[in-house]
C-alpha cells in the first residue's frame, strides 16, 4: 500500500541470471577499485573539525508532548540524561509535515520548491497520482527528489558516512560511504507494501489481496511469476509447503522470513496462520537483500553484506503493515509484534554500523514510532511502551560514544489523535468546483479544482492539465475564493474550524519545482485530516466523517501543531528547524555550507 493513501501501481520486477551476475561483477570491481578511485578524486580541503564522529538517531514521528511528559515523570531516563548533557528543544518541521517532505528537507536543507517532494504522491497531467519520490521504469529505479544530501557533500571533503534507512534515499547515487535505502523501496509487486490473505471464503479487503483456498492449495502470484502453496492440517499444527520447501505453522505465531522464488525474482515473506478455518496472512513480499532484483543500497553489495552478517530483514520502505491492521486482518498485538520485530532488525544493523564507524558520520532512522502511533494513538499504555523502547535505544547509543563525539536525536514531526476525516472532494462537489458523472469520475470540462494527496488542492489549469478548464489569469482569484471558503468551514458536530490555514503554494515555496506543488496546501487542526478517499482523488457523499479506522493518529496538520524533537549532547542554538540539521552536521566536520542551502548551523 501507499501508506496513508492506498495501493500503489504494480510492476514486473525481474532479474535475469546474466543481469545478477553482471551486478555482482560490477560490485566486486567497484570494491577493488575503491582505493584507487579515492586517490584519483582527491577530497576538497575542509576546516578544523569540532568532532571526529557524528551520530544521528532519527525517530520518525516522536511527539514532543509525550517525550516531555515521560522525561518529567522519570520514565525516560536516557532521553533526560541526554537533554541534561547538551539540550532539548522542539524542532520546526516542514509544510506539510509529512515524512517524505520532511526527510527530504532534513537531507538537503532545501524547501520543497527546491527538492521537489510535496507529498507522498505527485499529480500527473491528467490529474491522476504517482509516487512523489521514486519510480521504476523498465526495471530501472530513479529517485525523484532533487538536491544533494549532506552525506554526499561530506564525501566531497573526505568524510566517510554510513546511512541506514533514511527515507527518500532510493535509489542512492554514488558517494563516499554506504547506504541502505528505506521509503521508496517497493515490494515484489511494485507497490509500497501489499499483503496477501489466503482464506476459505472470499474477503473484501481495501489494502491487501485476497486468494481463496482450493482444496488446501492456492496460487501465490507476483508480476514476475507465481508458485503454489499447500496448507495441510497435521497432528499438533499445520504444514505449509511450496516447491522445494516446507514450514510448520502454529496459529497466532509469525514464521521467520521465508525465501520464495517468483519466476526469476527472489522474495522474503513472513506467514501468520490466523485461525484454523484456515486463514493465512502473508506479509508484503520483500525484495530479498541477498538476491535483490533491484539495488537496495550503495554500494549494491552493501544490502547483501548486511544480510549475510546479520540475517534476512525487511527491505520494503514501508514494511510495517498498517494496511493489514486497518483491514482487521492483523490484531493490535500482532501488528505490534511485527513492528517490534522489524525494529530489532534495524537496531542490530545500526549498532553493527555504529561499531564500524570510528570516524565520520553514522545516521539511522527508525520509523517504527510513526507506524505504531498511527495505529495506537488512542492507547496511552502502548505509547508508554513505545517511548520506553526508544529510550533504551538512546541509552545503547550513548553508551557507545567516546568523549568529544556528537549525538543528535531527532524526529521529523510530532503526532496527534485523529478523530474526524474531511472529504474535501465532497465539499468541492457541493460548492460546484468539482463535477462527477454517474460513476463518480470527474467531468474535467466542468471541474475547476480537485483534492489529491494528503495536503493539497489542485486547480484544473489550462496549459498544465490535459483537460484544463481554468484560464491561467483566473487562477489567483480562484485560489483566494477557495481559501476564504475553506477557512470558513465548520464541523457541524461542535462548530470547530478544522483548518488552521490554507496556504498558496506560490507564496510558501521557492525554487525551480514550485510549479509542481499543489496550488493550495491545507494545514489542519488537531483531530482532523483529509479523508483517505479524497486523498486518492475520489468523492464521497458526506463532508465530515467520524474516524472509525484503526488508523487513529496522524500528523497531516499545521506544522506548528506537530513540531518534531531535537536532543543533542552538545549545546545548540534555539529555534531549530529541520533545514538546520544538514548545515550543523557539516559544521561539526569543518565543511562549508553550500550556498543554496536554506538552513543555518546550530553549533554554539
N, C-alpha and C positions, 0 to 999 in steps of 0.2 A: 504493500500500500504506500501511497504518498502520505506519510504521517500528517495528520491534521486535515487532509482534504479527501483523499480516496486513491483508488488503484492507479498505478502508472502504466504506460504503454509497454507491451511485451516486445521482446526482440529475440532473435535466434542468436545464442552465444555459443559458438563452436570453435574448437581449436584443433585443426588437423595435426597429426603427429609431426609432420615436417615443420609446421609453424612452432610447435612446442620445442622441438629440437633446436630450431634456429634461435628461439628466445634464450634457451639455456646457453648456447654457444656465445651469443652476444653478451649475455650477462657475465660469463666467465672471462671473456676478452675485456669487458669493461672493468672487472675487478682486477685483472692482472695489470692492465694499463693505467689504473688509477694513479699510482705514484708518479708515473711519467707525465700524465696529463696535469697533475697538480704543479709539477715543476715548470711545465710549459706555460701554464696560466698562473703567473705569479700574482699573489694576492695584493690588493691595494694596501697602502700604508694606513694605519689607524693610530689614534692617540693612546695614551696610557689607559689601561682597563681599571675600572673600580673593583672588579671581581673576576676571579678565574672561571667561575661557573655560575650560571643562572638556571634555576629550575622553575618551571611554570606548571602549576597544577590547576587545570580548568575543571570546574564542577558545574556542568551545564544546568542553569535554572535555579541555583541555590538562592533562596529567598532571604533578604536581609532581616525582616522582622522575626522570622523563625530562628535564624542564626543568632541574632541579638538576644532573643528570649532564652535560647539554650545556653549561651555563654553566661548570661546573668544568673541563670538558675544553677550553674555549675555542672550542667550535663555535657558540656563540650569543652573539656579541659585543654585539648590541644589547639583548638581554634583560639581559645582565650589566651593561652601562653604565647601563641604567635602574634596576636594583637598587642599583647603587653610588650613583647620584644621589639616590635617595629611600629605597627599601627594597623588600624582597621578603618575603612570608610565605605560608604555606598558608592557604587560605580555607575556613572551615567551610561545608558545603553543607546541603541540606535532607534531611528524611526523607519519602519516599525520595529518593535523589539522581538523579532523572530530570529531563530538560531542561524539560518543561512546568511541573513543580512548581518547579524551581529558578529559572527565569527569571521566573516569576510572583512569587516572593518577592523577587527582585532588583528588579523594577519597583515593588512595592507595600510592601516592608518588612513583610509580613504572613506569618504561618504559614498552611499550607493550610486550617486551620479557618476562616480569615477570608477568604482569596481563593478557596477552593472548588475548587482543582485539586489532586488527589491522585495522579494517574497520567496516562497517555496516554488512558485510557478511564474511563468512569463507568458504574456499574451502573444498570440500569433496574429498574422494579418487578417485572418477570418474570425478573430476574437474567440479562438479556442485556447487551449492551455498546453504548455510543455514545461518540462522541468527547467528551473531557472539557472542551475549552476553546473550541469554536466549533461552530456548526451553521448550516445553511441551511434555511429553511422558506419555501416558495413564493417562491423566488428572493430571499429577504431574509436576509442573513447576520446572525448575532448572536454576540457574544462572551460566553462563559460565565464567564470569570474576573471576579471581583469586586475591588473596591478601586481607589483612584486611583493611577495611576502617578506617579512623581516628576516626569516631564516635564509632566504635567497640573498638578501643584502649582506647578512653576516658572512655568508660563504665567500662573497667577493672580497672580503677583508681577511680571509683565512680562519674564520671562526667556524668550527665544526658544530653541527646541530643534529639531534635525534628527535624526531617529531612523531608522536604517537596519536593517531586518530583525532586530529584536529578537523572539525567539519569543513566541508567545501575545499578539499585538497585533492580530489580525484579527477583525472589522473595528475600525478605530480610531474613537473618538469625536472630536469637535472639541476642539482645544486650540491654544495659541499656538505653532505650529510646523508641521513637515512630518514625515510618517511613511510609510515603505514597509513593509508587513506581511511576516511570514515564516510560521513554523509555524502551521498552521491554514488557510492559503490552500489550497483544493483544486485539483486538476487539472480538465480539462474533463469528466471522467467524474463528478466529485463525490467522488473518493477522494483520499487523501493522496499519491497517486503510483502509477499503474498503467501499466506499459509494455505494448507490443504486439510480438509476434514473428510475422512472416509467414514461413511455411515450406512446402516442398513436401509434407511429411507431417505428420500431427497430432503435437503435442508436449504432454506433461504438464507443466504449469507450476503452481507454487504461488503465485507473487506476480504473475504477469502474465497477459495474454490472448493466446491463440494463434488465428491466422487462417491457413487453408490457401489457397495459391495455386490458382486455377482457370484453366488455360491462360494463365498470365502476368499475371493480374489478380486483385484481391482487394478486398473491401469493407472500408473503414475506418470504423467506426461509433462515434459518441458518443451520449449521450442526446438531444442537441439536433439531431442529423442525421447523415448519412453521405455519403461520397464514395467513388469508385472509383479505386484505384491501379493503374497498369500498369507492369510492370518488363520491360524488353527488353534482351537482350544486344546490344552493338554492338562494333565494332572498337575494341579497347583499353579497354573498360569496359562500363558499364551505364547505361541511362537510366530514370529513374523519372519518371512523369508522372501528373498528376491534372488535373481540369478547369481549363484556363487556364494551367497551369504545368508546368514540367519541370525536372529537375536531373540532372546527370551524376554517377554514383557510381563509386567505386573501392573494391575490397574492403579492409576494415580502416580506412577513413577516415570520420570523422564529417562530416556535412554541416554547413553553417551552420544557424541557425534558419530553418525554412521556415514560411511562413504558409499555413495551411489553414483553410477555412471549412466548418463543420459546421452546416448549416441557417443560422440567423442568428447563430451564435456563432463567433468567430474564435479560433484557437489557434496556438501555436508548437510545432513538432516538430523534433527532430534525428534524422536517419536514419543508420544504420550498416549497410552491406552486410557481413554476417559471412563469407560464403563464396559460391561460385558455384553452390551447389545449386539455387536461391539462398535463403538465409535473410536476412531483413531485419529489423533491430531498429528500432523506433520508440520514442523516449523518451515518458514520460508527457506528454500534451498540455497544455502550459502555457496559462493564460489570457493572451491577447495583451495586453501592457501598453498598447499604443496603441489597442486597441479592447476593453477588458475588459468582459465581460458582467456582472461583479460588481466593485464598487470594490476596488482593491488597496491604496489609500493614503489618507492625509489630507493636504491636500485631494484630492479624487478625481482631479484633473488631474495630480497630482504624479507618479504612475507613468508617465503618458503623456509628461510633460516629460522624465523621465529617459531614456525610450526614444528620443525624438526627438533628444536631445542626444548620447547615448552608444551608441545602438543597441539592438536587441532583447536580452532577457535572460530567464533562468529566473524564474518567478514562484511556482511551487508551493512550499509551505512546506517540503517535504522533497524537494528537487529532485534531489539526488544519488541515483542509482538503485541502492540497496543490494539491492533485490528482484531485479533482473536479474543482479546479481553472485551472489546466493545461489542462483538458479536455474541458474547456469552459462552464462547467455546472454552476459554480458559477461565477458571475461578480467580478471585483475587490472590489467593495463596499460590496457585500455580503460576500466575503471571509474575509474582514477586520472586518465586523460586527461579524462574527463568532469568529475570533481571539480575539477581544477585550472582547467579552462575556466570553470566557474561561479565559482570563486574569483576569477579575473581580472575577470569581470564586476562582482563586488561590490567588488573592490579599486578599480576605476575609478570606481564610484559613490561609494565612501567618500572617496577623495581629492578627487573633484569637490565633494562637500558640505563637506569639511573646508576647502577654499579659500574657500568661500562662507559660512562661519560664523565671521566675525571675532570675534564676541562671543556668549556663551551656551553652550549645550550641543550637542555633536556626538557621538552614540553609535551604534556599529555592532557587530553580532555576525556573526562568520564561523563558520558551522557545519561547514565542511569538515573541520576536525580531528576532530570527533565521527564523521562518516561514514567518514573514512579509517581511523581507529583501530579502528572496529568491524570493518573488513574486512582490517586489516593488522597487528594486534597481535602476530602471530607472525613479523613481518618487520622486524627491527631496522634494516635498510638503508632501508626505506621510511619508517619512523618518523623516522630522522635527516633524510631529505629533507623530510618534513613540517615538522619543527620548524625546519629551516633556512629554509623558506618563511615561516613565521610570524615568524622573527627578522628577515627582510627587511622584512616589513610593519611591525614595530615600529620599525625603523630609518627607514623612509619617514615614519612618523607623527611620530616625534621630531624629524625634520628640519624639519617644518612648524610647530613650536611656537615661540612667542615667549617671552621671559623673563616669568616670573610666571604662565604658563598651566599648567594641570594635566593630566597624562595618567594615567589609570587603565587598566591592562591586567589582565584577569581571565578566569577560566574558572568555569563553573557547577559543575563536578565534575571528578574525575580519571578515570582509565581503567586497567583491569586485564585480563589474559588471561582468557578464558572457555573452560574445558576440559570441564566436566561440567554437564549440564542435569538438573534435578529436576522430575519430573512430580508436582506437588503434588496434582493431582486423582487420579492413580493411587494415591497414598498415602492420600488421604481415602477412596477406594473400598475399599482393602484394610482400612482401620480401621472401615469401616461408617458413616462420616459422610456419604458420598455413595452414592447408589444410581442405577443406569442401567438402561434397558431394552435389548432386543436390538440396537437401532440405535445405542446409545451415548448416547442422550439422557437427561438426569436425570429420575428419578421424584421429583417435588417433594414428594410426600406422605411420602417416606421419606428425603429429603435434608435434612441439618441444616447443611451447610457446603459451599462450593464456592470454588475459586480462580478469580479473574478478574483480568485485567490483569497487570502485571509485579511487583507488590509486595504483593498483598493476598489475604486470605481473607475471604469474606463469609458471614455467617450467613443462613439462610433463615428470617428472623424474621417471625412473625405480626404483622399490622398494618402491616408495612413492605413485605414482598414479597407479590405477588399470590397465591401459593400457599404461604404460610409454614407451617412445621412446628415452629418453635421458639418456645415461650412466652417473652415478654419477661423474665419473672422467672428463666428458665433461662439467659439469655444470658451473664451474668458467669461462671457456673460452667462453661459450655461453652467460653468463651474461655480460662479458666485451664487446663482439661483439654487443649485443643488446643495451647496454648503449651508446656506441660510435655512433651507427647509429641513435638512438633516439635523442641524443643531437645535431646531425647534421640536424635534421628535421626542415624544414622551412615552414611557411604558404605561399602558392602561392599568397595570396591576397596582402600581403605587405612585405613579407620577414622576418616577425617576427619569432624568435625561440620560440615555445610555451612551451618548457620545460626549467626550470631553472637548474634542476639537475635530475639525476636518481640515486637512492641510492641502493646499495647492502645491503639487509636486514641483512645479516650475519655480516656486519660491523657496522650497526647503531642500532641494538637491541641486548641486552644481557639478558640471562635468560633461564629457562627451556622450555619456549614455543616459543623460537625463530624459531624453525623449522616449526611452523605453519604459519609464516608470508609469504606474497608474496615474491617471490625471488628478484624482483626489485620493488622499491617504486618510483612512479612518482611524481615529485614536479613541478607543473605547474606555468606558468607566469600568471600575472593578465590578465583577459579576456578569459582565456582558461580553459577547463575542459574535462575530458573523456566523450565521448558520452554516454548517458544513455543506449543505446542498447549494447554498448561494455561492460558496467558495468554488464550487465546481461549475458555476455558471448556470445552475438550474433554478427554477422558480417554483415556490410553493404557494399556499393559499394564505396562511397567517403570517403577519409580520413578526410578532413576538411569540416565542415558544419556550415552554419550560424545558430545561435541560434534564432529560431523564437518562442520559447515556452514562456509562461507566467513566467516560471522559469528563471528570468533574473539576479539573483545574486547568488554568490557561495563563498565557502571558501576552496575548494579542491585544494589548491595551495601550493607553497613552504611555509613552516612555517614562514619564515621571511617576507613574503608578507602579512600575516594575523595574526599579534600578537593580543592577547586579551588586556583587560584593567584591571587595578587594582587601586582601591582607598581605602584609609583607614583613619580613624580619628586619627590614631597614626602614627608616622614616621616609615618607613620601610627601610630596606636596598635596594639599587638599583639592577637592572638586575634580577628581579624576574622571575621565571618560574612557570608553573602550579605545577610542582613537589614540590615547596616550600610551598604551601598553607597548606597542612596537617601538616608538622612539625611546621609551625608557629602557628597554632591553638593549637597544643599540648603544645607549649612553653608558650602560654598565660595562660594555666591552670597548669603549672608546671609539665607536664607529659613528661617523657623522650622519645626521638625519637627512634623507633625500628631500629635495626642495619641494616636491609635490605632495608630501605627506602633510596631513592636517593636524596631527596631534603634537603634543609637547612632551619633553622628558619630565617625569615626576621625581627624578633623583634630587635629593636635597644636598 
